[in-house]
Amino acid sequence: MARSDTDLKIAVVGAGAAGVFAAIHAADSNPKNTVVVFEKTRRCLSKVKISGGGRCNVTHACFDPRELVQNYPRGSRELLGAFYTWQPEDTIQWFKGRGVVLKTEVDGRMFPITDNSQTIIDTLLDTASGLGVKIKTGHEVNELRVTQSGGFQLLLKNAEVLHFDKVIITSGGGSASGGLKFAKELGHQITELVPSLFTFCINDSRIEGLQGLSVPAATITCGKIRDSQTGPVLITHWGLSGPGILKLSAWGAKELAACGYRFEITINWLGDKNQDWVIKKIDFLRQTAGKKSLFASSPFELPKRLWESLLVYCGIEKQIQWSQLSRVATMRLVNELIHGNYQVTGKSTNKDEFVTCGGVPLHEVDLRTMESKIVPGLHFAGEVLDIDGITGGFNFQAAWTTGYLAGQNSAH
Ligand SMILES: Cc1cc2nc3c(=O)[nH]c(=O)nc-3n(C[C@H](O)[C@H](O)[C@H](O)COP(=O)(O)OP(=O)(O)OC[C@H]3O[C@@H](n4cnc5c(N)ncnc54)[C@H](O)[C@@H]3O)c2cc1C
């Protein structure tokens, strides 16, 4: 039973971003609480360490909660209230209050000015330690039971049996997340787990050998999910990656999993440009550069090798000059520039950031407190919930926000 409002024993399962942040706030809101974080691996905050290419993309410079929620394929409607309580500005101020200044990059992503994720790890761990939070690494929670008296019993892999008044599950989103098993055993449904933020495998002569080239703002449309996304697209040795592709993978995570990652996409390499615009530009080139070969330069600001590859694919020979381009060849080229169809035959892991779509369904959790609607005293935070964002710092922001709410509201 919860012993008294001023002296609670709170267990946190998982020492990732959400767990450590939740523990900090559970201890900070009531210094008399005993807060223990159990982490099954030997290291805490291991995803923070590798995140953002070792720089940690902590959050995103987006300060209107209504705009912010639009970056969450799962959780957008439900997170609105939570973001009114803790949003990127709060994250920035929290780190600033501990001497960590975040900087904003042109695309809105925010990193510590040290460009080193260890800065974030040190700040979180120093704060937790200063508040008396105990972090037990190498301690896997194997079972979680509700006791007759209303508290919780934790059974650890090392056979220890421990009692707590409240439990915050922050064990992450993948299939290795112990918390999902506990949540299920305690009566929660688990929304199917599928990967989000993945890259597309495409075997196509138009992009073959072009790995490393990128187009700053291409539009990719996927009929299967009736969605289009515009953003940077990177050609890789297995297909396509980059924020434009990752956004599409996030919004279509479930449907694309259901079709076995075999689907067609259409690429407009010129972003928002339409057929009329391209035809006019080609007419202009006919008049002003009529004697030049189409291969001489890349007139649409595409990487030259991609431009040449599209010309070859359209069957346009090297000696053809702009003035000699037939109507049929013009239309083929226009189509390739703004409406090229590509077959995706699988997915590949985006090593820079990936998350799991699915988890504890949000309608089973009170999003004001992150408390389970099924098991009183049990809270959830982070990726274990059916919340995921697109790339750009949104996933950590969800971890800080839900971690804050879970910690704060489990503390009394
Ligand atoms: C390579 C990579 C880079 C990323 N970069 C970014 C980025 O720059 N910006 C961004 O916003 N997002 C990024 N993300 C996503 C972000 O890291 C996650 O969304 C976030 O870490 C989720 O935090 P979490 O605390 O919920 O879960 P996790 O970080 O997954 O932590 C869960 C912890 O629980 C532990 N655990 C699980 N089961 C048990 C158990 N039974 N007992 C004890 N412990 C247990 C796990 O070992 C783990 O340490 C990245 C993800 C990856 C994989």
The ligand as a Gaussian input file, in Angstrom:
#p B3LYP/6-31G(d) Opt

LIG

0 1
 C       20.325000       5.153000     -33.527000
 C       19.220000       6.007000     -32.980000
 C       19.357000       7.380000     -33.019000
 C       18.309000       8.203000     -32.535000
 N       18.467000       9.551000     -32.590000
 C       17.468000      10.348000     -32.138000
 C       17.617000      11.754000     -32.118000
 O       18.681000      12.297000     -32.438000
 N       16.547000      12.509000     -31.712000
 C       15.365000      11.936000     -31.300000
 O       14.437000      12.652000     -30.937000
 N       15.216000      10.596000     -31.262000
 C       16.246000       9.807000     -31.655000
 N       16.097000       8.448000     -31.613000
 C       14.873000       7.895000     -30.994000
 C       15.065000       7.973000     -29.464000
 O       16.351000       7.498000     -29.150000
 C       14.005000       7.148000     -28.749000
 O       12.730000       7.537000     -29.158000
 C       14.156000       7.342000     -27.229000
 O       15.455000       6.965000     -26.848000
 C       13.129000       6.528000     -26.473000
 O       13.444000       6.649000     -25.132000
 P       12.853000       5.633000     -24.079000
 O       13.451000       6.040000     -22.766000
 O       11.395000       5.561000     -24.184000
 O       13.385000       4.194000     -24.497000
 P       14.863000       3.633000     -24.629000
 O       15.846000       4.697000     -24.903000
 O       14.766000       2.520000     -25.616000
 O       15.186000       3.061000     -23.186000
 C       14.541000       1.917000     -22.660000
 C       15.486000       1.255000     -21.695000
 O       14.765000       0.234000     -20.988000
 C       15.628000      -0.872000     -20.795000
 N       14.818000      -2.045000     -20.504000
 C       13.968000      -2.704000     -21.350000
 N       13.367000      -3.742000     -20.710000
 C       13.842000      -3.729000     -19.439000
 C       13.627000      -4.564000     -18.294000
 N       12.802000      -5.617000     -18.350000
 N       14.286000      -4.269000     -17.147000
 C       15.135000      -3.211000     -17.066000
 N       15.408000      -2.408000     -18.132000
 C       14.769000      -2.663000     -19.294000
 C       16.414000      -0.922000     -22.103000
 O       17.624000      -1.643000     -21.946000
 C       16.638000       0.569000     -22.382000
 O       17.850000       1.030000     -21.828000
 C       17.125000       7.615000     -32.042000
 C       16.991000       6.225000     -32.011000
 C       18.032000       5.424000     -32.462000
 C       17.885000       3.930000     -32.405000

